[in-house]
Amino acid sequence: MPSADTRAAIDDLYATYLWALDLQDIDDYVSVFWDDAVLKETQLDGTIEVWRGAPAIRAFTEGHFGGYGGHQHRETTRRYLPVPGRDDQWVLLSYWFASHREPTTNEIAFFSTGLSRDVVEARDGVWRFAERGISRWPADPRAALQAIADA
């Protein structure tokens, strides 16, 4: 298992990611990815879209920011899987969900649920995403995790 310091740094990474996502802060959002990072997102039809590099991740994300901000994303039940021979990288599996506040009624409901498979990496003592793979909750979670890994 990672050290307490490593876990705390990775927790901070996820917190920055989630807050930037919900506050639609594009600079903070992109800052959690390495310049050569890969973002993978499984679409509802099962296809996987891939963005390579921080500029591509920024361009994709900017297209989704600026709209309604009544979402809250949570990430939970994180599993740390070691990368053989590396203490500067971890594969993380976790569940996530997003809630949505309906602006006209103020009712809150789940907007989406899913899972993620991420690779986090430390460079010069700083942890960031080398790879982030997200999928809405699939009928076959094992297959979805493998598809994200393979994409």
C-alpha positions in Angstrom: 0.0 0.0 0.0 1.1 3.6 -0.5 2.5 5.5 2.4 0.3 7.8 4.4 2.0 10.8 2.8 1.4 9.4 -0.7 -2.2 8.7 0.0 -2.7 12.2 1.4 -1.2 13.7 -1.8 -3.4 11.5 -4.0 -6.4 12.5 -1.9 -5.5 16.2 -2.5 -5.2 15.5 -6.2 -8.7 14.0 -6.4 -10.1 16.9 -4.3 -8.6 19.5 -6.6 -10.0 17.6 -9.6 -13.5 17.4 -8.2 -13.7 21.0 -7.0 -12.3 22.3 -10.3 -14.9 20.2 -12.1 -17.8 21.5 -10.1 -16.6 25.1 -10.0 -15.9 24.9 -13.7 -12.3 26.2 -13.2 -10.6 25.1 -16.3 -7.1 26.1 -15.1 -7.3 24.1 -11.9 -8.9 21.2 -13.8 -6.1 21.0 -16.4 -3.5 21.4 -13.6 -4.2 18.0 -12.2 -3.1 16.3 -15.5 0.5 15.8 -16.7 1.2 17.6 -20.0 1.3 14.1 -21.7 -1.7 12.7 -19.8 -4.6 10.8 -21.4 -8.2 11.3 -20.6 -10.6 8.5 -21.7 -14.4 8.7 -21.4 -16.8 5.9 -22.1 -19.9 7.2 -23.9 -23.4 5.9 -23.3 -23.3 3.9 -26.5 -20.1 2.1 -25.2 -17.6 3.9 -27.5 -14.5 5.3 -25.8 -13.3 8.7 -26.7 -9.6 9.5 -26.0 -7.9 12.9 -25.6 -4.1 12.9 -25.4 -2.2 15.7 -23.9 -3.2 18.7 -21.7 -4.2 20.9 -24.7 -6.6 18.3 -26.0 -8.0 17.7 -22.5 -8.5 21.5 -22.1 -10.2 21.8 -25.4 -12.6 19.0 -24.6 -13.4 20.2 -21.1 -13.8 23.9 -22.1 -16.7 22.7 -24.4 -18.5 21.4 -21.3 -17.8 24.2 -18.9 -19.7 27.5 -18.8 -23.2 25.9 -18.6 -25.3 25.1 -15.6 -23.2 24.7 -12.5 -25.7 22.9 -10.2 -23.7 19.6 -10.2 -21.7 18.0 -7.4 -19.3 15.1 -8.2 -18.1 12.7 -5.6 -15.5 9.9 -5.8 -15.4 7.1 -3.3 -14.4 3.5 -2.5 -10.9 4.0 -3.9 -8.7 0.9 -4.4 -4.9 1.3 -4.8 -3.3 -1.2 -7.2 0.5 -1.2 -7.3 2.4 -0.9 -10.6 5.1 -3.5 -10.5 8.5 -2.0 -9.9 7.2 1.5 -9.5 6.7 3.5 -6.3 5.9 6.7 -8.2 2.8 5.3 -10.0 -0.5 3.7 -8.8 -3.5 2.5 -10.6 -6.7 3.6 -8.8 -10.2 2.1 -9.2 -13.1 4.0 -7.7 -16.8 4.7 -7.9 -18.1 8.2 -8.6 -21.5 9.8 -8.7 -22.8 13.2 -9.6 -25.9 14.9 -8.1 -27.9 17.6 -9.8 -30.0 20.4 -8.4 -33.0 21.2 -10.6 -33.0 25.0 -10.8 -36.8 25.4 -11.1 -37.8 23.0 -8.2 -34.5 22.9 -6.2 -35.0 19.1 -6.1 -31.8 17.1 -5.9 -31.3 13.8 -7.8 -28.5 11.6 -9.0 -27.3 12.9 -12.4 -24.9 10.1 -13.2 -23.0 7.2 -11.6 -20.0 5.3 -12.7 -16.5 4.0 -12.1 -13.0 5.1 -13.0 -9.7 3.6 -13.6 -6.9 6.1 -13.2 -3.1 6.1 -13.3 -1.6 8.6 -11.0 2.1 9.4 -11.2 4.6 11.5 -9.1 7.2 13.5 -10.9 9.6 15.6 -8.7 7.3 14.9 -5.7 4.1 16.1 -7.4 1.2 13.7 -8.0 -1.0 14.2 -11.1 -3.1 12.1 -13.4 -1.1 10.3 -16.1 -4.3 8.7 -17.2 -7.9 9.2 -16.2 -10.6 6.8 -17.5 -14.2 7.3 -16.6 -17.3 5.3 -17.5 -20.9 5.6 -16.6 -22.1 2.7 -14.5 -22.1 -0.3 -16.9 -23.9 -3.6 -16.8 -20.5 -5.4 -16.7 -18.1 -3.4 -14.5 -15.1 -5.7 -15.1 -15.5 -5.4 -18.9 -15.8 -1.7 -18.6 -12.6 -1.4 -16.5 -10.7 -3.6 -19.1 -12.1 -1.5 -22.0 -10.9 1.7 -20.4 -7.4 0.2 -19.7 -7.2 -1.1 -23.3 -8.3 2.1 -25.0 
